[in-house]
Amino acid sequence: MNEKKPTSYPREKINILLLENISDLAVQNFKRAGYDSVRKLTGALSEEDLIREIRDAHLLGIRSKSHISANVLNAARKLQAIGCFCIGVNQVDLQSATNQGVAVFNAPYSNTRSVAELVIALSIMLIRRIPDKNRAAHEGIWLKEAKGSYELRGKTLGIIGYGNIGAQVSVLAEALGMKVIFYDIRTRLPLGNAQARKTLKEVLGESDIVTLHVPETPQTRNMINKNTIKQTKRGAILINYARGEVVDLESLSQAIQAGQISGAAIDVYPVEPERNGDPFQTPLQNLPNVILTPHIGGSTEEAQANIGEDVSTKLINFLETGVTTGSHTVPELALPLQEGTHRILHIHKNVPGVLSQINTQLSSHNINILAQYLKTNDQIGYVVLDIDKGLSKNALELLKEVKETIKVRMLY
């Protein structure tokens, strides 16, 4: 086993706060790396509680229920990085995190299979009208009939958003004998025999089952609404395991009652309860052939383990080597370790002349830079410097004096 590279801070003094019952695999990963100060809480916290709890945290781990606002980030003076142990990062104020040089990571691929499998399962359940027959059986009614029940084979699946999950759904659906068409605002390479369509309207009009796999953006908000529902093939099935703001649920409810939509599966909602057991209401309750689930599309043991491993590894790598691959805020850099050096990270506002200031400061004090890496985005620049060991402490203080500096940290 390789000896751990020493850092400029004792690992036991790095405070890690994990919220929302993040996988124990993440905790184990941190502790194997020598980080013993890990605090794990089962639920999300209010903004007021977050502000209090985050003051001494160096790393923060959250899932989808925690909201990291500018107020929270302003209170987190020691915070180096946030790990979103889920697919999205929209629960974090990314602009504020960027301005403060806080790296934000997530796990965009780790629960892809879990969601894709469930979408296929829901398609089978709905096209066979299993929810109605299940309810009848629970009520003591024997409802043995084939009317309105169909096979998936030969039907058309329309995928809106052909990214990681959409593409996986495509492969599984085609293996079951379905025709797959899709629409995406970006040009995507079709897998198998899937066919791209140029407009949302085309996909809605041709598909027996429509499944949504798009992010939450101003463009996707209520993209399935009263008008677009009219464009669907009569009797189609709608599945939304993407984002809650994508579907106008009141319009969907009316369409189901009118027979325009014959079934639906919904996992995400515009407003969701904060905790298990809290009251929950939606216009889709008690409608025929509707499956409602509580935002569990990616919630499998395998997915949570994969997410725990993925995000905790990214956080450890950033803390110990400065690697920012997968970051949504600090520019992405992946760099090799340099033997016989001390590594310093410098995050600054992206304005002209900062790199020149850095090099001038160091060269005027005869400090030798053995390696230097720079990457910028619209807001900030990220410089990694490998410095002669004997001069690194002096270099650290000089870099703090550079105008437009946001954060400076010595790794080792």
PyMOL commands that set and color helices and strands:
alter all, ss='L'
color gray80, all
select helices_A, chain A and resi 11-13+24-32+47-53+70-75+94-99+112-127+130-138+164-175+200-206+226-230+244-246+249-258+301-321+354-363+389-400
alter helices_A, ss='H'
color red, helices_A
select strands_A, chain A and resi 16-18+38-40+59-62+81-84+103-105+156-160+179-183+195-196+209-212+236-240+261-266+290-292+341-349+369-376+380-388+405-410
alter strands_A, ss='S'
color yellow, strands_A
deselect
rebuild
show_as cartoon
